[in-house]
Amino acid sequence: MLVRVEALHAGYGATPVLRDVSLEANPGEAIAVIGPNGAGKTTLLKAIVGMLRPTRGAVRYEGRYLSGLRPYQVARLGLVYVPAERELFPTMTVLENLQLGAFRNVRAAGLQLGYVFGLFPRLKERQRQLAGTLSGGEQQMLAIARALMGGPKVLMLDEPSTGLAPKAVAELYRNLSQLKDAGLTILVTEQQVTLALSLTDRAYVLEQGSIRLSGRSSELLGDPAIKRAYLGVA
């Protein structure tokens, strides 16, 4: 088991958000967490990487408990988080943003740069361009590419399709499929349910801070309750 979340409770101050959430991801597996706005998807990812301290429960990564570790320490272990806001440095170039992502293994930066440019050739074309002048789709590519510069074992993506045009979303998910095929473990939260379930091996449905349903993504895609709630199918 690569990542295991055990009976996690978390929230903000006195406001609870997550209640008894458990999930797991095996090496090379792609996992989706789907659910409506306000279900706790972002809170879950932040609790996993140490940006938010759980009030109960625990997170284990490669058998190690992550309790007490700071987010940068979790990232150095190989568990990298890409927030929905992307959090790029807009006045720095594409190349400079990518170089910042190589902090985990500076010596391998050149090799990783070649890898991400192969995956995202448009970023290679725009490597001298300021990140803030990129399109929304290109900025999402850059955020993911920067995360890959550290050579992570787990890539965690929070609502990666947010604000993107349909063409950009389709391209993004083609890139994620390539990463999955290359053996990278992916954990993605998403409201584009069809895309998320088509990409992933297994999925968890998070509603009101608790896991309501889980199973093989292909099976959930055909589940009548999922179709009614998320796909608009009567």
Short mmCIF file of the C-alpha atoms (twelve columns), coordinates in Angstrom:
data_MODEL
# 
_entry.id   MODEL 
# 
loop_
_atom_site.group_PDB 
_atom_site.id 
_atom_site.type_symbol 
_atom_site.label_atom_id 
_atom_site.label_alt_id 
_atom_site.label_comp_id 
_atom_site.label_asym_id 
_atom_site.label_seq_id 
_atom_site.Cartn_x 
_atom_site.Cartn_y 
_atom_site.Cartn_z 
_atom_site.pdbx_PDB_model_num 
ATOM 1   C CA . MET A 1   0.000   0.000  0.000   1 
ATOM 2   C CA . LEU A 2   1.451   3.383  -0.984  1 
ATOM 3   C CA . VAL A 3   -1.041  5.790  0.632   1 
ATOM 4   C CA . ARG A 4   -3.505  4.931  3.372   1 
ATOM 5   C CA . VAL A 5   -5.902  7.386  5.003   1 
ATOM 6   C CA . GLU A 6   -7.260  5.976  8.242   1 
ATOM 7   C CA . ALA A 7   -10.518 7.238  9.817   1 
ATOM 8   C CA . LEU A 8   -9.567  10.855 9.195   1 
ATOM 9   C CA . HIS A 9   -11.372 13.748 10.856  1 
ATOM 10  C CA . ALA A 10  -10.396 17.308 9.927   1 
ATOM 11  C CA . GLY A 11  -11.815 20.798 9.705   1 
ATOM 12  C CA . TYR A 12  -11.186 24.483 10.229  1 
ATOM 13  C CA . GLY A 13  -11.208 25.699 13.817  1 
ATOM 14  C CA . ALA A 14  -14.361 24.439 15.476  1 
ATOM 15  C CA . THR A 15  -15.972 23.613 12.136  1 
ATOM 16  C CA . PRO A 16  -15.673 19.899 11.256  1 
ATOM 17  C CA . VAL A 17  -15.467 19.035 7.555   1 
ATOM 18  C CA . LEU A 18  -14.225 15.445 7.258   1 
ATOM 19  C CA . ARG A 19  -15.700 12.646 9.343   1 
ATOM 20  C CA . ASP A 20  -14.144 9.189  9.527   1 
ATOM 21  C CA . VAL A 21  -12.711 9.245  5.987   1 
ATOM 22  C CA . SER A 22  -10.656 6.234  4.916   1 
ATOM 23  C CA . LEU A 23  -9.125  5.508  1.517   1 
ATOM 24  C CA . GLU A 24  -6.064  3.895  0.026   1 
ATOM 25  C CA . ALA A 25  -3.971  3.912  -3.127  1 
ATOM 26  C CA . ASN A 26  -1.619  1.242  -4.390  1 
ATOM 27  C CA . PRO A 27  1.538   1.950  -6.421  1 
ATOM 28  C CA . GLY A 28  0.682   2.804  -10.032 1 
ATOM 29  C CA . GLU A 29  -3.009  3.167  -9.269  1 
ATOM 30  C CA . ALA A 30  -5.164  6.160  -10.224 1 
ATOM 31  C CA . ILE A 31  -7.810  7.103  -7.653  1 
ATOM 32  C CA . ALA A 32  -10.659 9.613  -7.992  1 
ATOM 33  C CA . VAL A 33  -12.488 11.397 -5.210  1 
ATOM 34  C CA . ILE A 34  -15.729 12.815 -6.562  1 
ATOM 35  C CA . GLY A 35  -18.480 14.771 -4.898  1 
ATOM 36  C CA . PRO A 36  -20.365 18.069 -4.921  1 
ATOM 37  C CA . ASN A 37  -18.956 21.458 -3.967  1 
ATOM 38  C CA . GLY A 38  -18.410 21.664 -0.233  1 
ATOM 39  C CA . ALA A 39  -18.122 17.905 0.216   1 
ATOM 40  C CA . GLY A 40  -14.605 18.195 1.666   1 
ATOM 41  C CA . LYS A 41  -12.466 17.160 -1.311  1 
ATOM 42  C CA . THR A 42  -9.934  19.981 -0.971  1 
ATOM 43  C CA . THR A 43  -9.870  19.571 2.810   1 
ATOM 44  C CA . LEU A 44  -9.015  15.896 2.338   1 
ATOM 45  C CA . LEU A 45  -6.025  16.604 0.086   1 
ATOM 46  C CA . LYS A 46  -4.752  19.346 2.381   1 
ATOM 47  C CA . ALA A 47  -4.987  17.000 5.368   1 
ATOM 48  C CA . ILE A 48  -3.060  14.298 3.514   1 
ATOM 49  C CA . VAL A 49  -0.112  16.581 2.675   1 
ATOM 50  C CA . GLY A 50  0.036   18.313 6.063   1 
ATOM 51  C CA . MET A 51  -1.427  21.691 5.125   1 
ATOM 52  C CA . LEU A 52  -4.217  20.949 7.592   1 
ATOM 53  C CA . ARG A 53  -3.786  18.997 10.811  1 
ATOM 54  C CA . PRO A 54  -6.315  16.172 11.314  1 
ATOM 55  C CA . THR A 55  -8.199  16.220 14.593  1 
ATOM 56  C CA . ARG A 56  -8.418  12.414 14.565  1 
ATOM 57  C CA . GLY A 57  -7.179  9.588  12.392  1 
ATOM 58  C CA . ALA A 58  -3.934  9.320  10.461  1 
ATOM 59  C CA . VAL A 59  -2.250  9.268  7.064   1 
ATOM 60  C CA . ARG A 60  0.385   6.705  6.147   1 
ATOM 61  C CA . TYR A 61  2.689   6.909  3.152   1 
ATOM 62  C CA . GLU A 62  4.897   3.916  2.319   1 
ATOM 63  C CA . GLY A 63  4.034   2.602  5.765   1 
ATOM 64  C CA . ARG A 64  5.208   5.760  7.509   1 
ATOM 65  C CA . TYR A 65  2.868   7.954  9.516   1 
ATOM 66  C CA . LEU A 66  2.978   11.550 8.279   1 
ATOM 67  C CA . SER A 67  1.761   13.095 11.544  1 
ATOM 68  C CA . GLY A 68  3.741   16.209 12.452  1 
ATOM 69  C CA . LEU A 69  5.457   16.611 9.085   1 
ATOM 70  C CA . ARG A 70  5.300   19.950 7.307   1 
ATOM 71  C CA . PRO A 71  4.041   20.104 3.699   1 
ATOM 72  C CA . TYR A 72  7.545   20.584 2.246   1 
ATOM 73  C CA . GLN A 73  8.731   17.502 4.136   1 
ATOM 74  C CA . VAL A 74  5.826   15.473 2.746   1 
ATOM 75  C CA . ALA A 75  6.681   16.710 -0.754  1 
ATOM 76  C CA . ARG A 76  10.292  15.660 -0.321  1 
ATOM 77  C CA . LEU A 77  9.098   12.146 0.462   1 
ATOM 78  C CA . GLY A 78  7.480   12.067 -2.979  1 
ATOM 79  C CA . LEU A 79  3.850   13.002 -2.320  1 
ATOM 80  C CA . VAL A 80  3.154   16.202 -4.293  1 
ATOM 81  C CA . TYR A 81  0.004   18.339 -4.283  1 
ATOM 82  C CA . VAL A 82  -1.237  20.560 -7.131  1 
ATOM 83  C CA . PRO A 83  -3.954  22.913 -5.810  1 
ATOM 84  C CA . ALA A 84  -6.882  24.059 -7.905  1 
ATOM 85  C CA . GLU A 85  -5.492  27.613 -7.778  1 
ATOM 86  C CA . ARG A 86  -2.223  26.351 -9.417  1 
ATOM 87  C CA . GLU A 87  -0.184  28.895 -7.402  1 
ATOM 88  C CA . LEU A 88  2.353   29.671 -10.106 1 
ATOM 89  C CA . PHE A 89  4.765   32.591 -9.972  1 
ATOM 90  C CA . PRO A 90  3.229   34.785 -12.687 1 
ATOM 91  C CA . THR A 91  6.160   37.200 -13.099 1 
ATOM 92  C CA . MET A 92  8.647   34.358 -13.533 1 
ATOM 93  C CA . THR A 93  9.170   32.462 -16.766 1 
ATOM 94  C CA . VAL A 94  7.882   28.981 -17.492 1 
ATOM 95  C CA . LEU A 95  11.432  27.645 -17.155 1 
ATOM 96  C CA . GLU A 96  11.993  29.388 -13.823 1 
ATOM 97  C CA . ASN A 97  8.746   27.963 -12.438 1 
ATOM 98  C CA . LEU A 98  9.837   24.493 -13.530 1 
ATOM 99  C CA . GLN A 99  13.275  24.853 -11.994 1 
ATOM 100 C CA . LEU A 100 11.672  25.702 -8.647  1 
ATOM 101 C CA . GLY A 101 9.899   22.357 -8.774  1 
ATOM 102 C CA . ALA A 102 13.191  20.457 -8.830  1 
ATOM 103 C CA . PHE A 103 14.047  21.170 -5.179  1 
ATOM 104 C CA . ARG A 104 13.627  17.511 -4.243  1 
ATOM 105 C CA . ASN A 105 16.406  16.386 -6.587  1 
ATOM 106 C CA . VAL A 106 18.361  19.273 -8.099  1 
ATOM 107 C CA . ARG A 107 20.925  16.949 -9.682  1 
ATOM 108 C CA . ALA A 108 18.227  15.274 -11.769 1 
ATOM 109 C CA . ALA A 109 16.690  18.600 -12.857 1 
ATOM 110 C CA . GLY A 110 18.027  18.386 -16.408 1 
ATOM 111 C CA . LEU A 111 16.659  14.889 -16.898 1 
ATOM 112 C CA . GLN A 112 13.261  15.818 -15.457 1 
ATOM 113 C CA . LEU A 113 13.114  18.935 -17.582 1 
ATOM 114 C CA . GLY A 114 13.532  16.828 -20.699 1 
ATOM 115 C CA . TYR A 115 10.795  14.522 -19.464 1 
ATOM 116 C CA . VAL A 116 8.234   17.263 -18.811 1 
ATOM 117 C CA . PHE A 117 9.046   19.023 -22.081 1 
ATOM 118 C CA . GLY A 118 8.402   15.720 -23.846 1 
ATOM 119 C CA . LEU A 119 5.072   15.417 -22.077 1 
ATOM 120 C CA . PHE A 120 4.148   19.091 -22.544 1 
ATOM 121 C CA . PRO A 121 5.893   20.288 -25.732 1 
ATOM 122 C CA . ARG A 122 3.979   23.574 -25.607 1 
ATOM 123 C CA . LEU A 123 5.809   24.460 -22.408 1 
ATOM 124 C CA . LYS A 124 9.126   23.944 -24.166 1 
ATOM 125 C CA . GLU A 125 8.003   26.365 -26.880 1 
ATOM 126 C CA . ARG A 126 7.021   28.904 -24.207 1 
ATOM 127 C CA . GLN A 127 9.828   28.320 -21.705 1 
ATOM 128 C CA . ARG A 128 10.949  31.989 -21.849 1 
ATOM 129 C CA . GLN A 129 7.385   33.310 -21.543 1 
ATOM 130 C CA . LEU A 130 6.072   34.697 -18.256 1 
ATOM 131 C CA . ALA A 131 3.796   32.186 -16.535 1 
ATOM 132 C CA . GLY A 132 1.120   34.822 -15.959 1 
ATOM 133 C CA . THR A 133 0.677   35.327 -19.697 1 
ATOM 134 C CA . LEU A 134 -0.169  31.674 -20.424 1 
ATOM 135 C CA . SER A 135 -3.695  30.495 -21.141 1 
ATOM 136 C CA . GLY A 136 -5.605  28.683 -18.401 1 
ATOM 137 C CA . GLY A 137 -4.884  25.290 -19.939 1 
ATOM 138 C CA . GLU A 138 -1.202  26.084 -20.303 1 
ATOM 139 C CA . GLN A 139 -1.009  27.264 -16.701 1 
ATOM 140 C CA . GLN A 140 -2.509  23.971 -15.546 1 
ATOM 141 C CA . MET A 141 0.050   22.103 -17.650 1 
ATOM 142 C CA . LEU A 142 2.791   24.175 -16.017 1 
ATOM 143 C CA . ALA A 143 1.477   23.501 -12.502 1 
ATOM 144 C CA . ILE A 144 1.511   19.756 -13.151 1 
ATOM 145 C CA . ALA A 145 4.877   19.886 -14.911 1 
ATOM 146 C CA . ARG A 146 6.394   21.789 -11.978 1 
ATOM 147 C CA . ALA A 147 5.101   19.085 -9.623  1 
ATOM 148 C CA . LEU A 148 6.682   16.422 -11.840 1 
ATOM 149 C CA . MET A 149 10.083  18.139 -11.719 1 
ATOM 150 C CA . GLY A 150 10.654  16.677 -8.271  1 
ATOM 151 C CA . GLY A 151 10.127  13.121 -9.497  1 
ATOM 152 C CA . PRO A 152 7.123   12.373 -7.247  1 
ATOM 153 C CA . LYS A 153 5.751   8.930  -6.496  1 
ATOM 154 C CA . VAL A 154 2.236   10.292 -5.938  1 
ATOM 155 C CA . LEU A 155 0.642   13.190 -7.823  1 
ATOM 156 C CA . MET A 156 -2.369  14.706 -6.064  1 
ATOM 157 C CA . LEU A 157 -4.544  17.001 -8.176  1 
ATOM 158 C CA . ASP A 158 -7.331  19.167 -6.792  1 
ATOM 159 C CA . GLU A 159 -10.063 19.882 -9.362  1 
ATOM 160 C CA . PRO A 160 -7.588  20.141 -12.300 1 
ATOM 161 C CA . SER A 161 -10.299 20.961 -14.859 1 
ATOM 162 C CA . THR A 162 -11.532 24.048 -12.977 1 
ATOM 163 C CA . GLY A 163 -11.951 27.052 -15.265 1 
ATOM 164 C CA . LEU A 164 -10.651 25.304 -18.376 1 
ATOM 165 C CA . ALA A 165 -12.271 25.202 -21.805 1 
ATOM 166 C CA . PRO A 166 -13.472 21.741 -22.943 1 
ATOM 167 C CA . LYS A 167 -10.590 21.386 -25.423 1 
ATOM 168 C CA . ALA A 168 -8.043  22.165 -22.705 1 
ATOM 169 C CA . VAL A 169 -9.708  19.698 -20.318 1 
ATOM 170 C CA . ALA A 170 -9.535  16.924 -22.928 1 
ATOM 171 C CA . GLU A 171 -5.848  17.636 -23.520 1 
ATOM 172 C CA . LEU A 172 -5.171  17.699 -19.801 1 
ATOM 173 C CA . TYR A 173 -6.729  14.283 -19.289 1 
ATOM 174 C CA . ARG A 174 -4.758  12.846 -22.206 1 
ATOM 175 C CA . ASN A 175 -1.620  13.993 -20.394 1 
ATOM 176 C CA . LEU A 176 -2.806  12.450 -17.132 1 
ATOM 177 C CA . SER A 177 -3.521  9.189  -18.937 1 
ATOM 178 C CA . GLN A 178 0.073   9.169  -20.188 1 
ATOM 179 C CA . LEU A 179 1.336   9.661  -16.650 1 
ATOM 180 C CA . LYS A 180 -0.858  6.836  -15.413 1 
ATOM 181 C CA . ASP A 181 0.390   4.552  -18.179 1 
ATOM 182 C CA . ALA A 182 3.950   5.406  -17.121 1 
ATOM 183 C CA . GLY A 183 3.187   4.042  -13.641 1 
ATOM 184 C CA . LEU A 184 2.704   7.223  -11.639 1 
ATOM 185 C CA . THR A 185 0.233   6.978  -8.773  1 
ATOM 186 C CA . ILE A 186 -2.456  9.640  -9.148  1 
ATOM 187 C CA . LEU A 187 -5.073  10.890 -6.692  1 
ATOM 188 C CA . VAL A 188 -7.493  13.362 -8.277  1 
ATOM 189 C CA . THR A 189 -10.510 15.206 -6.948  1 
ATOM 190 C CA . GLU A 190 -12.904 16.297 -9.663  1 
ATOM 191 C CA . GLN A 191 -16.354 17.503 -10.590 1 
ATOM 192 C CA . GLN A 192 -15.957 16.338 -14.192 1 
ATOM 193 C CA . VAL A 193 -17.120 12.930 -13.054 1 
ATOM 194 C CA . THR A 194 -17.094 11.134 -16.408 1 
ATOM 195 C CA . LEU A 195 -13.504 12.164 -17.122 1 
ATOM 196 C CA . ALA A 196 -12.322 11.292 -13.628 1 
ATOM 197 C CA . LEU A 197 -13.938 7.848  -13.664 1 
ATOM 198 C CA . SER A 198 -12.667 7.157  -17.179 1 
ATOM 199 C CA . LEU A 199 -9.096  7.922  -16.089 1 
ATOM 200 C CA . THR A 200 -8.986  6.134  -12.760 1 
ATOM 201 C CA . ASP A 201 -8.988  2.549  -11.485 1 
ATOM 202 C CA . ARG A 202 -11.060 3.155  -8.359  1 
ATOM 203 C CA . ALA A 203 -13.117 5.996  -6.937  1 
ATOM 204 C CA . TYR A 204 -14.584 7.277  -3.707  1 
ATOM 205 C CA . VAL A 205 -17.748 9.379  -3.472  1 
ATOM 206 C CA . LEU A 206 -17.411 12.058 -0.794  1 
ATOM 207 C CA . GLU A 207 -20.579 13.740 0.440   1 
ATOM 208 C CA . GLN A 208 -20.943 16.019 3.466   1 
ATOM 209 C CA . GLY A 209 -17.488 15.067 4.677   1 
ATOM 210 C CA . SER A 210 -17.925 11.285 4.600   1 
ATOM 211 C CA . ILE A 211 -17.310 8.511  2.095   1 
ATOM 212 C CA . ARG A 212 -20.746 7.408  0.878   1 
ATOM 213 C CA . LEU A 213 -19.694 4.976  -1.839  1 
ATOM 214 C CA . SER A 214 -16.532 3.450  -3.288  1 
ATOM 215 C CA . GLY A 215 -15.574 0.884  -5.878  1 
ATOM 216 C CA . ARG A 216 -14.145 0.279  -9.316  1 
ATOM 217 C CA . SER A 217 -14.441 3.409  -11.433 1 
ATOM 218 C CA . SER A 218 -15.902 1.483  -14.349 1 
ATOM 219 C CA . GLU A 219 -18.654 0.140  -12.096 1 
ATOM 220 C CA . LEU A 220 -19.422 3.512  -10.539 1 
ATOM 221 C CA . LEU A 221 -19.676 5.036  -14.005 1 
ATOM 222 C CA . GLY A 222 -22.635 2.737  -14.646 1 
ATOM 223 C CA . ASP A 223 -24.193 3.118  -11.189 1 
ATOM 224 C CA . PRO A 224 -27.715 4.605  -11.428 1 
ATOM 225 C CA . ALA A 225 -27.193 6.719  -8.295  1 
ATOM 226 C CA . ILE A 226 -24.010 8.240  -9.739  1 
ATOM 227 C CA . LYS A 227 -25.746 8.908  -13.041 1 
ATOM 228 C CA . ARG A 228 -28.605 10.688 -11.319 1 
ATOM 229 C CA . ALA A 229 -26.485 12.715 -8.928  1 
ATOM 230 C CA . TYR A 230 -23.549 13.700 -11.131 1 
ATOM 231 C CA . LEU A 231 -24.274 12.973 -14.784 1 
ATOM 232 C CA . GLY A 232 -27.795 14.350 -15.085 1 
ATOM 233 C CA . VAL A 233 -29.231 11.011 -16.190 1 
ATOM 234 C CA . ALA A 234 -32.761 10.268 -14.981 1 
# 
